[in-house]
Amino acid sequence: MSKAAASESASLRDLPKLDALLGSQAFAPLIEAAGRHLVTEETRAALDVLRTDLREGGHVFQSELTEPALARLVEKRIATLLDPIQCRVLNATGVILHTSLGRAPLAPEAVKAAMREAVEYSCLELDRSSGKRSDRDKLVNDLLARVTGAEAATVVNNNAAATMLILNTLAEGKEVPCSRAHMVEIGGSYRMPDVMRKSGCRLVEIGATNKTKAADYENAITEETAMLLKVHTSNYAIVGFTHEAALEELVEIGKRRNVPVVYDLGAGSLIDLKQYGITREPSVPDLVKTGADLVCFSGDKLFGGPQAGLIVGRKDLVAAVKKNAMFRMMRCDKVTLALLEHTLKLYLDADSVVENVPTLRAIARDAEEVKRKAKGIAGKLKKHGVEATTADSTSQIGGGSTPGEELPTTVVVISKLGGSPDAAAKRLRMGTPSVFCRIENDALVFDPRTLLPGQDTELVAAIAAARKA
Ligand SMILES: *Cc1c(COP(=O)(O)O)cnc(C)c1O
């Protein structure tokens, strides 16, 4: 094709044949890299699009139909297809458990150990010493009971499933008194009253939105009462003229009236976070000690592990939960169980767990250390020609936990990265790795608290790359 012809409009006749393209030199490297099957499918699809375009009178240059041009087009289609959908993210939002960014980042040690088991065969449901069939989550349950101080434990796919399973097991066809303050929506379509209805139990609303007393629970108990339910209002706080019956009071009533007390805790920290200034998140061992009959919480919130629903408490109740036919529909897969096992093992050493579980490390990071990181990042950015300052701010736990409880932090502030703050934030998100930050007062704000070890340098490079004159 001559140069003049190349810039001319193409017609259907100019469309190359599929076989000719696949046999051409231009396509050879592509086939080598992506495989003949995928290249054939994508080339056919690309030719279909061009054919339709031409038939419908769309404008196509002859230069777009050369072998090298079509190879580039097919290469781009394949790259789009293979582009990671769950790309790596540098979380500089300061929200430690960001549900949209996958909640808890996993402990690298736990992942390494779990993946070794996942790529090979493992003793998932087999007792090695007897050679007999065993319970797939026995080890996890024993560890979980040990680190929480509970009599027994079990796990399902997430805490929503755990709540549903407990309600259905203990209270199907029966009454469950629950405070009007606990009619919470967690997000999506998960609303406590709807979950209770679906579980087959009858919700008995008690108290008022802002005040529910222990006597309200006691007065609601009838022959039909299956359990008392307390829900941790982890994603909102009622402030002002309020009262919430304490777990101790419910436990006392439950024991006296022979009704189990269940606590849907949500965030579920295994360690006491008061030392880090988080006072509204009771620890699971403390709740177990208080005498709650069952406590359930998420695996990927403050526990810092994979998505799971962890249930701990009385042996007979845990056994009943495991006997429910629904348990089989909610059971965890071997990868989750292996991740849980190795994350739980990190908790056996109380001295190092905060260092080894990224979620806990982010919470425990000292404000002075974060400030030094922020200043270091700002300094490096200046060397790249990006004007950056630092400022006092706050980080959040997130993931629907501890509203109103924040951690002091120092953020890196960039007022100008080219274009509007929204446009700059989008360039950062679209980069590799993808960077998420906050926008405050028309400036980009980066919180080093939620960066993982070693990500500072990557963040600086990503910001420098997103700069626009
Ligand atoms: C987060 C939360 C849930 C849902 O847990 P998932 O593990 O996301 O299913 C249920 N109850 C409470 C109180 C929560 O905070």
The ligand as an SDF file (V2000), in Angstrom:
LIG
                    3D

 15 15  0  0  0  0  0  0  0  0999 V2000
  -19.5020   -5.4560   59.9230 C   0  0  0  0  0  0  0  0  0  0  0  0
  -20.6270   -5.9260   60.7560 C   0  0  0  0  0  0  0  0  0  0  0  0
  -21.4160   -7.0040   60.3230 C   0  0  0  0  0  0  0  0  0  0  0  0
  -21.1680   -7.6690   58.9990 C   0  0  0  0  0  0  0  0  0  0  0  0
  -19.9750   -8.3670   59.0030 O   0  0  0  0  0  0  0  0  0  0  0  0
  -19.3770   -8.9550   57.6410 P   0  0  0  0  0  0  0  0  0  0  0  0
  -18.1850   -9.7520   58.0900 O   0  0  0  0  0  0  0  0  0  0  0  0
  -19.0300   -7.7930   56.7870 O   0  0  0  0  0  0  0  0  0  0  0  0
  -20.4180   -9.8090   57.0430 O   0  0  0  0  0  0  0  0  0  0  0  0
  -22.4550   -7.4250   61.1490 C   0  0  0  0  0  0  0  0  0  0  0  0
  -22.7090   -6.8270   62.3290 N   0  0  0  0  0  0  0  0  0  0  0  0
  -21.9640   -5.7910   62.7820 C   0  0  0  0  0  0  0  0  0  0  0  0
  -22.3020   -5.1520   64.0980 C   0  0  0  0  0  0  0  0  0  0  0  0
  -20.8990   -5.2970   62.0080 C   0  0  0  0  0  0  0  0  0  0  0  0
  -20.1710   -4.2720   62.4300 O   0  0  0  0  0  0  0  0  0  0  0  0
  1  2  1  0
  2  3  1  0
  2 14  2  0
  3  4  1  0
  3 10  2  0
  4  5  1  0
  5  6  1  0
  6  7  2  0
  6  8  1  0
  6  9  1  0
 10 11  1  0
 11 12  2  0
 12 13  1  0
 12 14  1  0
 14 15  1  0
M  END
$$$$
